[in-house]
């Protein structure tokens, strides 16, 4: 087969390796280099770095509606285009170029969590299960029929970063299974997504990281996990803004006002919430580094019991 791969972030790298395992990738598309780091120097995407390491040709178009870009893609005569967290919309003209169309590796069990941030939204919502779908792409946002899927449980303390890594590897395995079937002449049969159960995983915004103590403790604990490693949950703690890297909801009740510090101990700082109690396990002060609750209390002697 002749495969064109389109992807950008670290999540797509395992899938790129899977697509390239049989030396079938004829080109890699990725986003243009973007400023990153303290010096804001142009930095290649994770997919570009891996593609160059594998010796694959890379193109970085600003948009795919450009007729020259589309002519270049047609000249490649691809059998299949694999898209994984690419970041650019594919117009119908591009979807129609490959013989077998375009496949997308999506990190949710569609139709739940279509959109940009399915991993974080699943954790934020308290989902106990998620997975990966290999989808036949069409013009709508993650609306295409599903070719293959595999589900996995979400750990009770699992962060978005940890789940991201597991789903990236799972996505590569599901893609490899699909490619294996296609090579064998057993094209996966597309299954239309049901009309019920559709939810949208909107892109994360930094303002969402501000915790509101009037919310239930379990809701806040889910947010802490969902916003790790970015944008990291933050809240006011006894007059100081802190970032919260780890926390857990406790099975206890309180009549104290939300935001009240109920207890301080080596294993955590207990905060009253609108419903229940949230124990802060790992915190970060402005300009500091993440530390345990005990280390934080050593610097905030005014909070020590």
GIHU-V131101 format. One record per helix or strand. SS is the DSSP state (alpha for helix, beta for strand). FROM is the first residue (numbers start at 1). TO is the last residue. Records with the same first field share a line. If there is no record, write none. Layout:
SS = FROM-TO / FROM-TO
//
This chain:
beta = 3-7 / 25-29 / 34-36 / 41-43 / 58-59 / 80-84 / 102-106 / 114-115 / 129-136 / 146-153 / 191-191 / 200-201 / 210-210 / 216-216 / 233-237 / 240-250 / 261-265 / 268-272 / 275-275 / 277-285 / 291-292
alpha = 10-19 / 46-53 / 67-76 / 92-95 / 118-124 / 160-183 / 206-209 / 217-226 / 293-299 / 301-303
//
